[in-house]
Amino acid sequence: MSPSVALANVFREVRGIGLSDETDAELLTRFIDTDDRIAFGELVERLAPTVWGVCTRVIRNRTDAEDAFQITFLVLFRKGKTVSPRSRLTAWIVGVAK
């Protein structure tokens, strides 16, 4: 299990919540429209395994892959409003991670 997946599982257990029933697009809209950090956190939890997989396949050095992983979510945080349509968030974030 990657560190990012393990960390997401720990956060879920500590917070005592599971992921919401909202779609990724709905969570992204909540984050963009209301600066809802919980919605952003849930997106990170959902997308972490995918982003980690892309980063480790593209970048063979683990330390560099960890940096790319973090940067990918920083880009989502800052540029998430540019995702269009929002239903294509996974494809968008994979493109950022590459």
N, CA, C and O of each residue as an XYZ file, in Angstrom:
392
protein
N       0.857     -1.180      0.000
C       0.000      0.000      0.000
C       0.897      1.235      0.000
O       1.866      1.312      0.755
N       0.569      2.181     -0.839
C       1.374      3.401     -0.926
C       1.176      4.255      0.327
O       0.168      4.123      1.022
N       2.142      5.130      0.610
C       1.990      6.011      1.770
C       0.756      6.890      1.679
O       0.117      7.173      2.693
N       0.416      7.323      0.474
C      -0.740      8.210      0.322
C      -2.040      7.493      0.641
O      -2.930      8.074      1.261
N      -2.160      6.239      0.227
C      -3.372      5.469      0.514
C      -3.457      5.195      2.005
O      -4.523      5.323      2.608
N      -2.327      4.816      2.600
C      -2.306      4.564      4.038
C      -2.685      5.819      4.813
O      -3.448      5.749      5.776
N      -2.156      6.964      4.396
C      -2.467      8.224      5.060
C      -3.947      8.563      4.926
O      -4.570      9.013      5.889
N      -4.505      8.354      3.759
C      -5.938      8.612      3.556
C      -6.767      7.725      4.478
O      -7.761      8.180      5.044
N      -6.371      6.474      4.632
C      -7.103      5.565      5.523
C      -7.015      6.025      6.970
O      -8.000      5.952      7.706
N      -5.855      6.492      7.380
C      -5.690      6.993      8.746
C      -6.577      8.207      8.974
O      -7.263      8.295      9.992
N      -6.566      9.147      8.026
C      -7.415     10.332      8.165
C      -8.882      9.940      8.302
O      -9.602     10.493      9.134
N      -9.316      9.001      7.500
C     -10.707      8.559      7.530
C     -11.044      7.983      8.900
O     -12.100      8.282      9.458
N     -10.148      7.155      9.444
C     -10.390      6.546     10.747
C     -10.375      7.588     11.861
O     -11.231      7.562     12.745
N      -9.420      8.495     11.825
C      -9.305      9.514     12.867
C     -10.521     10.429     12.853
O     -11.058     10.780     13.904
N     -10.947     10.810     11.660
C     -12.098     11.707     11.551
C     -13.398     10.976     11.820
O     -14.423     11.604     12.083
N     -13.364      9.654     11.757
C     -14.570      8.879     12.044
C     -15.633      9.018     10.979
O     -16.821      8.844     11.250
N     -15.208      9.333      9.762
C     -16.184      9.478      8.691
C     -15.748      8.672      7.487
O     -14.571      8.351      7.324
N     -16.691      8.361      6.670
C     -16.384      7.756      5.393
C     -16.493      8.826      4.331
O     -16.771      9.988      4.629
N     -16.278      8.439      3.127
C     -16.430      9.392      2.044
C     -17.908      9.693      1.838
O     -18.762      8.841      2.082
N     -18.201     10.891      1.393
C     -19.590     11.280      1.177
C     -20.147     10.575     -0.059
O     -19.413      9.964     -0.836
N     -21.437     10.678     -0.210
C     -22.109     10.090     -1.372
C     -22.074     11.021     -2.577
O     -22.558     10.665     -3.651
N     -21.509     12.201     -2.406
C     -21.444     13.162     -3.503
C     -20.458     12.704     -4.567
O     -19.491     11.999     -4.279
N     -20.720     13.115     -5.792
C     -19.787     12.815     -6.869
C     -18.552     13.704     -6.731
O     -18.560     14.695     -6.001
N     -17.501     13.330     -7.441
C     -16.304     14.172     -7.446
C     -16.637     15.573     -7.938
O     -16.142     16.562     -7.397
N     -17.473     15.655     -8.960
C     -17.859     16.958     -9.514
C     -18.595     17.797     -8.477
O     -18.385     19.007     -8.389
N     -19.455     17.156     -7.694
C     -20.192     17.890     -6.656
C     -19.248     18.366     -5.547
O     -19.375     19.485     -5.050
N     -18.309     17.511     -5.172
C     -17.330     17.917     -4.160
C     -16.471     19.073     -4.663
O     -16.195     20.020     -3.927
N     -16.055     18.984     -5.912
C     -15.245     20.062     -6.490
C     -16.036     21.367     -6.512
O     -15.497     22.428     -6.196
N     -17.287     21.293     -6.877
C     -18.144     22.485     -6.892
C     -18.278     23.065     -5.484
O     -18.193     24.279     -5.301
N     -18.487     22.201     -4.494
C     -18.562     22.673     -3.102
C     -17.285     23.378     -2.690
O     -17.326     24.430     -2.051
N     -16.157     22.802     -3.053
C     -14.883     23.411     -2.694
C     -14.710     24.763     -3.387
O     -14.334     25.745     -2.747
N     -14.982     24.815     -4.683
C     -14.783     26.049     -5.448
C     -15.758     27.141     -5.014
O     -15.360     28.289     -4.818
N     -17.023     26.787     -4.867
C     -18.044     27.788     -4.575
C     -18.009     28.313     -3.139
O     -18.323     29.477     -2.892
N     -17.624     27.447     -2.190
C     -17.724     27.853     -0.785
C     -16.422     27.690     -0.008
O     -16.404     27.851      1.212
N     -15.325     27.370     -0.712
C     -14.029     27.150     -0.067
C     -14.147     26.082      1.017
O     -13.550     26.201      2.087
N     -14.925     25.037      0.729
C     -15.183     23.952      1.671
C     -13.972     23.018      1.708
O     -13.771     22.218      0.794
N     -13.174     23.124      2.758
C     -11.945     22.338      2.877
C     -12.241     20.860      3.130
O     -11.433     20.001      2.777
N     -13.373     20.559      3.729
C     -13.743     19.153      3.937
C     -14.003     18.497      2.590
O     -13.602     17.354      2.372
N     -14.666     19.205      1.687
C     -14.909     18.678      0.342
C     -13.579     18.441     -0.371
O     -13.404     17.426     -1.044
N     -12.650     19.372     -0.224
C     -11.334     19.203     -0.835
C     -10.629     17.981     -0.245
O     -10.035     17.194     -0.981
N     -10.691     17.821      1.056
C     -10.080     16.668      1.713
C     -10.648     15.348      1.212
O      -9.916     14.374      1.036
N     -11.947     15.324      0.986
C     -12.566     14.104      0.464
C     -12.101     13.832     -0.961
O     -11.896     12.679     -1.340
N     -11.935     14.890     -1.748
C     -11.390     14.693     -3.098
C      -9.978     14.118     -3.029
O      -9.638     13.214     -3.791
N      -9.172     14.629     -2.135
C      -7.809     14.116     -1.986
C      -7.857     12.639     -1.609
O      -7.125     11.829     -2.177
N      -8.711     12.287     -0.658
C      -8.833     10.888     -0.246
C      -9.233      9.996     -1.420
O      -8.676      8.912     -1.593
N     -10.175     10.437     -2.212
C     -10.645      9.643     -3.345
C      -9.608      9.523     -4.457
O      -9.421      8.457     -5.045
N      -8.944     10.632     -4.729
C      -8.043     10.673     -5.883
C      -6.611     10.252     -5.561
O      -5.824     10.008     -6.475
N      -6.266     10.164     -4.290
C      -4.893      9.845     -3.890
C      -4.355      8.563     -4.520
O      -3.238      8.578     -5.038
N      -5.091      7.466     -4.501
C      -4.533      6.244     -5.102
C      -4.237      6.393     -6.595
O      -3.218      5.897     -7.075
N      -5.102      7.058     -7.315
C      -4.895      7.262     -8.748
C      -3.683      8.143     -8.997
O      -2.829      7.821     -9.823
N      -3.615      9.250     -8.281
C      -2.502     10.180     -8.466
C      -1.183      9.518     -8.064
O      -0.174      9.673     -8.751
N      -1.194      8.787     -6.962
C       0.025      8.113     -6.525
C       0.479      7.102     -7.589
O       1.669      7.003     -7.891
N      -0.469      6.360     -8.146
C      -0.132      5.392     -9.186
C       0.509      6.048    -10.396
O       1.506      5.550    -10.917
N      -0.051      7.154    -10.844
C       0.509      7.873    -11.995
C       1.908      8.391    -11.657
O       2.840      8.227    -12.444
N       2.049      9.006    -10.504
C       3.342      9.589    -10.132
C       4.435      8.528    -10.051
O       5.556      8.756    -10.505
N       4.119      7.378     -9.481
C       5.146      6.347     -9.337
C       5.455      5.651    -10.658
O       6.566      5.153    -10.840
N       4.504      5.604    -11.579
C       4.781      5.023    -12.896
C       5.600      5.965    -13.769
O       6.486      5.533    -14.506
N       5.297      7.252    -13.678
C       5.982      8.229    -14.521
C       7.352      8.585    -13.948
O       8.316      8.761    -14.693
N       7.433      8.688    -12.630
C       8.673      9.104    -11.961
C       9.162      7.919    -11.133
O       8.506      7.522    -10.170
N      10.272      7.372    -11.493
C      10.777      6.157    -10.840
C      11.390      6.418     -9.464
O      11.491      5.499     -8.652
N      11.793      7.637     -9.196
C      12.400      7.973     -7.911
C      11.290      8.274     -6.909
O      10.475      9.170     -7.133
N      11.255      7.524     -5.800
C      10.170      7.649     -4.829
C      10.047      9.068     -4.249
O       8.940      9.589     -4.114
N      11.168      9.679     -3.914
C      11.136     11.034     -3.336
C      10.555     12.028     -4.333
O       9.739     12.875     -3.968
N      10.971     11.926     -5.580
C      10.434     12.815     -6.609
C       8.956     12.534     -6.859
O       8.182     13.458     -7.111
N       8.560     11.263     -6.791
C       7.146     10.905     -6.970
C       6.297     11.494     -5.842
O       5.183     11.960     -6.081
N       6.817     11.474     -4.627
C       6.099     12.074     -3.496
C       5.933     13.577     -3.700
O       4.873     14.134     -3.415
N       6.978     14.228     -4.193
C       6.889     15.668     -4.479
C       5.842     15.943     -5.548
O       5.031     16.858     -5.409
N       5.862     15.148     -6.618
C       4.895     15.321     -7.708
C       3.471     15.086     -7.207
O       2.544     15.788     -7.612
N       3.299     14.107     -6.335
C       1.997     13.812     -5.742
C       1.458     15.041     -5.004
O       0.311     15.442     -5.203
N       2.293     15.628     -4.156
C       1.875     16.808     -3.397
C       1.602     18.003     -4.310
O       0.629     18.732     -4.118
N       2.448     18.190     -5.278
C       2.279     19.313     -6.207
C       0.981     19.169     -6.996
O       0.296     20.157     -7.259
N       0.645     17.936     -7.370
C      -0.599     17.693     -8.115
C      -1.802     18.215     -7.333
O      -2.682     18.861     -7.901
N      -1.840     17.935     -6.031
C      -2.973     18.395     -5.225
C      -2.904     19.893     -4.947
O      -3.936     20.537     -4.759
N      -1.714     20.442     -4.920
C      -1.594     21.900     -4.815
C      -2.174     22.562     -6.061
O      -2.858     23.581     -5.965
N      -1.904     21.987     -7.222
C      -2.471     22.512     -8.471
C      -3.994     22.410     -8.438
O      -4.685     23.344     -8.847
N      -4.521     21.287     -7.957
C      -5.977     21.156     -7.839
C      -6.529     22.237     -6.919
O      -7.549     22.853     -7.226
N      -5.866     22.466     -5.803
C      -6.319     23.470     -4.849
C      -6.368     24.858     -5.484
O      -7.313     25.617     -5.266
N      -5.357     25.176     -6.258
C      -5.258     26.525     -6.836
C      -5.998     26.686     -8.159
O      -6.500     27.771     -8.453
N      -6.073     25.628     -8.959
C      -6.615     25.737    -10.314
C      -7.858     24.889    -10.549
O      -8.281     24.709    -11.690
N      -8.440     24.369     -9.482
C      -9.602     23.492     -9.616
C     -10.756     24.101    -10.395
O     -11.525     23.387    -11.038
N     -10.872     25.405    -10.338
C     -11.980     26.056    -11.058
C     -11.842     25.948    -12.575
O     -12.799     26.202    -13.307
N     -10.649     25.571    -13.047
C     -10.442     25.446    -14.494
C     -10.872     24.076    -15.025
O     -10.868     23.860    -16.236
N     -11.237     23.162    -14.148
C     -11.677     21.830    -14.584
C     -13.029     21.980    -15.284
O     -14.008     22.430    -14.688
N     -13.059     21.594    -16.556
C     -14.295     21.727    -17.331
C     -14.371     20.634    -18.378
O     -13.447     20.473    -19.175
N     -15.442     19.893    -18.386
C     -16.498     19.860    -17.374
C     -15.986     19.231    -16.087
O     -15.031     18.454    -16.100
N     -16.611     19.563    -15.008
C     -16.154     19.083    -13.694
C     -16.260     17.573    -13.565
O     -15.568     16.969    -12.745
N     -17.105     16.968    -14.353
C     -17.235     15.508    -14.331
C     -15.976     14.820    -14.854
O     -15.834     13.606    -14.706
N     -15.059     15.579    -15.464
C     -13.804     15.033    -15.998
C     -12.624     15.274    -15.054
O     -11.470     15.293    -15.482
N     -12.923     15.457    -13.773
C     -11.878     15.756    -12.796
C     -10.775     14.702    -12.783
O      -9.595     15.050    -12.757
N     -11.135     13.433    -12.799
C     -10.101     12.389    -12.743
C      -9.154     12.499    -13.930
O      -7.937     12.436    -13.758
N      -9.692     12.661    -15.116
C      -8.831     12.807    -16.302
C      -7.962     14.059    -16.188
O      -6.788     14.035    -16.560
N      -8.521     15.130    -15.688
C      -7.772     16.377    -15.528
C      -6.609     16.189    -14.567
O      -5.487     16.605    -14.853
N      -6.879     15.558    -13.421
C      -5.821     15.430    -12.409
C      -4.754     14.433    -12.857
O      -3.585     14.588    -12.503
N      -5.128     13.427    -13.618
C      -4.126     12.500    -14.180
C      -3.209     13.265    -15.126
O      -1.997     13.050    -15.125
N      -3.780     14.157    -15.932
C      -2.966     14.989    -16.810
C      -1.999     15.865    -16.044
O      -0.855     16.042    -16.463
N      -2.439     16.412    -14.933
C      -1.560     17.238    -14.092
C      -0.444     16.381    -13.499
O       0.712     16.801    -13.453
N      -0.791     15.200    -13.053
C       0.189     14.321    -12.405
C       1.272     13.845    -13.382
O       2.408     13.584    -12.986
N       0.905     13.738    -14.650
C       1.887     13.283    -15.655
C       2.892     14.365    -15.921
O       3.799     14.180    -16.733
